[in-house]
């Protein structure tokens, strides 16, 4: 008999049962913003045998302005909350350019921490890596 306990993930996988559902990645631009509408979306996805696996957000960090960067970070933060509410495990933030890394990098780090607290993984698809 082993004195060490298996990790939580090992225990969960050991007891899992296969589900016949299709994982989907949702485009943030078409997601509803109200909680009631999000609940309706959850019900519709489940009825069609879909499970939200991720949310993809198109972001824009091409303005060299702290206020614009903060506004964009706030918008992404709402999608992190939405992904968590829907049960999606990943939020992918896609962006092409960054005007000022010194303004964007701290915002992305804060978003990554927020996502971790919400139970979501934040992935960056752009010129900055954290």
N, C-alpha and C positions, 0 to 999 in steps of 0.2 A: 504494500500500500504506500503510495507516494505522500510525502509530507507537504508538497507544494500543490497549490490550487491552480487549476487551469485558468487562463485569462477569460475575461468576460466574453470576448469575441469567440473563443474556442467553444465555450459553453453554448453560446447562442447558435453557432453553426452546427454544433453537434445535435441540437434539438430542432433544427429548422425543417420545414417541409416545403417542397417546391410549390410555387404558385404559377399558374398560367396567366401571367399578366405581361404586357409589353411595356418596358421602360421607355419613357419619352423625355426629350429635352424641350422645354418650353421657351419660346421667345418672349422676353420681358415686355417688348413693345405692345404685345397683344393681350397681356394679362389684365384682368379687371383690378381696380384698386380697392373696391369696397369689400369688407369681410363677408357680407352676405353673398356677393357675386363670386368670391373665391370659394365659398362653401358649395355654391351651385356648380362651379367648375370641378371641384373635388368629386362631387356626386356623379357628374357627367363622365369624367375620366374613369371612375370606378365602374360605371355601367357599361362602358365600352372596353373594359379589361385593360386600361392603361394605368401606369403608376408613374408619377412625376419623378424622374431621376435627377434632373438638373434644370437650371434656368440660365439662359444666356442673355447678357446685358451688353448692348452697344454703348460704349462710353466715349466721352470727348474731353480730353485734357489739353486741347491746343490753345487755350487762352492763358496768357501769362498774368493771371489775376487770382489772388487768394480767395476772393469771394466766389468766383466762377468755379474754382476747384472745390471749394466747400459745398457749393450747390450741387455739383455733380456727385460728390461723395454722399451727400444726404439722399440724393435720388437712388444711388446704388444701395445704400443702407436699407431703404424701403424694400428693394427687391430681395435683399437678404432675409428680411423679416417675412416677406411673401413666400420665399422658397421654404423657409422653416415651417411656416403655417401649412403649406401644401405637402410637406414631408419630403421635399427634394433634398438630396444630399450634397449637391454641388451648385455653386453659382460661378459661372465663367464670365469674366469681364473682358470684353474685346475692345481694344483701342489701337489706333495706328500711330499717333504722335503724342508727344509730351512737350509742352512749351517750357516748363520749368520743373525739372526733377525734384528740386529742393522743396517745392510746394506739394507735389503730387505724392512723392514717396511716403511722407508721414500720414497722409490721408489713406493711402492704400494699406499701410501697416495697421491703422486703426480699423479699417474695414475688415481686414483679415482677422483681427482679434474679435470684432463684433460677430463675424460669421462663426468663429470657433465657439463663442458663447451661445450662439443660436443653434449649434449642432450641425452646421453647414461648412463645407470646405470651399474656400474662395480660391479660384484659379484665375490667373492673369494671362491673357493672350494679347501681349503687346510688348513694347520695347523695354519695359521695366520688369525686373524680377525681384521678388522678396524672399 
